[in-house]
Amino acid sequence: MGRKQSIKEVFSFFEAVIGGKTDTRLFAIKAPSGMGKSSLISKVSAIANRAKKNRKYFIYSVDVRTAMSQRYAEFALRACLNSAQKENFRKLDDDRKDIELSSIEKIFEEGYISKMLDDLKIEEKCIVLIIKITVKSTN
């Protein structure tokens, strides 16, 4: 199926986030099984990662079927941020190797995470964590 419009909408959303034109930080791709949701995510990731040198988006995708803990979303976010850091997605100003999350309730208020978000805003970049969730049809 053609995905050009869907891809355009996803990147428009990312741009709205970067430009401060929306407070929304979640989006969903909802469709019946076999309609190309995973393919869409793969295509968005490929486009985002194409320009390694000056890229604006860091896409990290996980599948909830691999969840082994109630803290899966927290661990996925930590892995996403660490991966972005290891790939030098943002300019680093210290020698920190791994990001630790001490409190999921106030994660974005933690000093280092808060600084990372401020840096991303200045650099006009966006880190995207995609959690693939499969929902069984109720038909």
C-alpha positions as CSV (number, residue, x, y, z in Angstrom):
1,M,0.0,0.0,0.0
2,G,1.2,3.5,-0.6
3,R,2.6,5.1,2.5
4,K,3.7,8.5,1.2
5,Q,0.9,10.4,2.9
6,S,1.4,8.5,6.2
7,I,5.1,9.2,6.1
8,K,4.5,12.8,5.4
9,E,2.1,13.1,8.4
10,V,4.6,11.4,10.7
11,F,7.4,13.8,9.8
12,S,5.0,16.7,10.0
13,F,4.2,15.7,13.5
14,F,8.0,15.5,14.3
15,E,8.4,19.0,12.9
16,A,5.5,20.3,14.9
17,V,7.2,18.9,18.1
18,I,10.6,20.4,17.2
19,G,9.0,23.7,16.3
20,G,7.0,23.9,19.5
21,K,3.8,24.0,17.5
22,T,2.2,21.1,19.6
23,D,2.4,19.9,23.2
24,T,1.4,16.4,22.0
25,R,4.2,13.9,22.4
26,L,2.4,10.7,21.5
27,F,1.1,9.3,18.2
28,A,-0.5,6.0,17.2
29,I,-0.5,4.1,14.0
30,K,-3.6,2.0,14.1
31,A,-4.6,-0.4,11.5
32,P,-5.7,-4.1,11.2
33,S,-3.0,-6.8,11.1
34,G,-1.2,-7.0,7.8
35,M,-1.8,-3.4,6.8
36,G,1.8,-2.3,6.9
37,K,2.3,-0.7,10.3
38,S,5.7,-2.3,10.8
39,S,6.7,-1.4,7.2
40,L,5.7,2.2,7.8
41,I,7.8,2.3,11.0
42,S,10.7,0.8,9.1
43,K,10.4,3.3,6.2
44,V,10.2,6.3,8.7
45,S,13.3,5.0,10.5
46,A,15.2,4.6,7.2
47,I,14.3,8.1,6.0
48,A,15.2,9.6,9.4
49,N,18.6,7.7,9.6
50,R,19.6,8.4,6.0
51,A,21.4,11.7,6.7
52,K,23.8,10.6,9.4
53,K,25.8,13.8,9.5
54,N,23.0,16.4,9.9
55,R,20.1,14.3,10.9
56,K,17.2,15.8,12.9
57,Y,15.5,12.7,14.1
58,F,16.6,9.7,16.1
59,I,14.2,6.8,15.8
60,Y,14.4,3.9,18.2
61,S,11.8,1.1,17.8
62,V,10.9,-1.7,20.2
63,D,8.2,-4.4,20.2
64,V,6.2,-4.8,23.4
65,R,6.0,-8.6,22.7
66,T,9.6,-8.7,24.1
67,A,8.5,-7.2,27.4
68,M,9.7,-9.1,30.5
69,S,8.9,-6.5,33.1
70,Q,6.1,-4.1,34.1
71,R,8.9,-1.4,33.8
72,Y,9.3,-2.2,30.0
73,A,8.4,1.3,28.9
74,E,11.0,2.8,31.3
75,F,13.7,0.4,30.2
76,A,12.8,1.1,26.5
77,L,13.1,4.8,27.1
78,R,16.5,4.4,28.8
79,A,17.7,2.2,26.0
80,C,16.5,4.7,23.4
81,L,18.3,7.6,25.1
82,N,21.5,5.6,25.6
83,S,21.4,4.5,21.9
84,A,21.0,8.1,20.8
85,Q,23.9,9.1,23.0
86,K,26.2,6.3,21.8
87,E,25.4,7.2,18.2
88,N,26.4,10.8,19.0
89,F,23.0,12.1,18.0
90,R,23.4,15.2,20.1
91,K,26.5,17.2,20.9
92,L,28.0,15.9,24.2
93,D,29.5,18.1,26.7
94,D,30.7,15.5,29.2
95,D,32.0,12.0,29.4
96,R,28.8,10.3,30.6
97,K,28.5,6.9,29.0
98,D,25.1,5.6,30.1
99,I,21.9,7.3,31.2
100,E,20.4,6.1,34.4
101,L,16.8,6.7,35.3
102,S,16.2,7.2,39.0
103,S,12.5,8.1,39.0
104,I,10.1,7.4,36.1
105,E,7.6,9.8,37.6
106,K,9.9,12.8,37.1
107,I,12.2,11.5,34.4
108,F,12.2,14.6,32.3
109,E,13.0,16.8,35.3
110,E,16.3,14.9,36.1
111,G,19.3,17.2,35.6
112,Y,21.0,15.3,32.8
113,I,17.8,14.4,31.0
114,S,16.5,17.9,31.3
115,K,19.8,19.2,29.9
116,M,19.6,16.7,27.0
117,L,16.1,17.9,26.2
118,D,17.3,21.6,26.3
119,D,20.2,20.7,24.0
120,L,17.8,18.9,21.5
121,K,15.6,22.0,21.4
122,I,18.5,24.3,20.7
123,E,19.8,21.9,18.0
124,E,16.2,21.5,16.6
125,K,16.3,17.7,16.9
126,C,13.9,15.0,18.1
127,I,14.4,11.6,19.7
128,V,11.5,9.3,18.9
129,L,10.8,6.1,20.8
130,I,8.3,3.9,19.0
131,I,6.7,1.1,21.0
132,K,5.0,-1.4,18.7
133,I,1.9,-2.9,20.3
134,T,-0.1,-5.6,18.7
135,V,-3.8,-5.5,19.6
136,K,-5.9,-8.5,18.8
137,S,-9.0,-7.8,16.7
138,T,-12.3,-7.9,18.5
139,N,-14.2,-9.2,15.5
